[in-house]
């Protein structure tokens, strides 16, 4: 395996990054727009992209469980390695938690849910308005936390590429 990820894992990483980096600004924008058809379109797109992002996250984690990750080959200080692993596993947890909370909250308030308006997504959650609001709050807070981690992740990628030049960046490109 060397110290680079295989093409499948790289492809899943970048597809997932594209989805998540689309979902965050879309989520921020749609919740600040007034009511109307464009807002509804943004909400439907956000829900559908969120479902796809969740599916890609599950596939990524499954592939990682089977194939593992390439070694860092002493590029990181031991404490840096611990921090990197904690950050990565926290991001994995959040990319699972965020769509689950969002889907559950949306299922309580806004049934039915479909993928791009065509394919029904049958998982159904029932609950009170209080539970729905708590789930949406969790969804938003976790998304903010993920956005912060992503900024750090991108910052560290640039650090490894342009400052440290230690091969860590090249693992995923």
C-alpha angles and dihedrals in degrees: 000000000000114000096303127088117248118258093257093056092044091050093049091048094053094042089051091046090052092050095046094043088053094046097054099057091036090054092048093047099045094052091054098048124094121250117284146102094291091053090049090050090051091050092050091047091048092051093047095046088047091055090049092047090052091050092049090048091053090048091047092051091046092051090046091051089053101038103025123204129293116256120262090229095221093303092128133059109244091251090048089053091052091049092047092051092047091050093048095048091046089053090049090051092049095048087057098040097047098058092040091054092043093047093047092049092046091047090056095051110023116034136200106051120194137175107254090337095294114070114057116226102212104195103117128197124188128194148119130296087252091057091046091053091047091051092048089049090051090047092052097043092048090048090053090049090049091049090053091049091047091053089052091045092052091044092053091046089056091045091054092044101045108019111026095028088193101142096256093113092051092060090081103033 
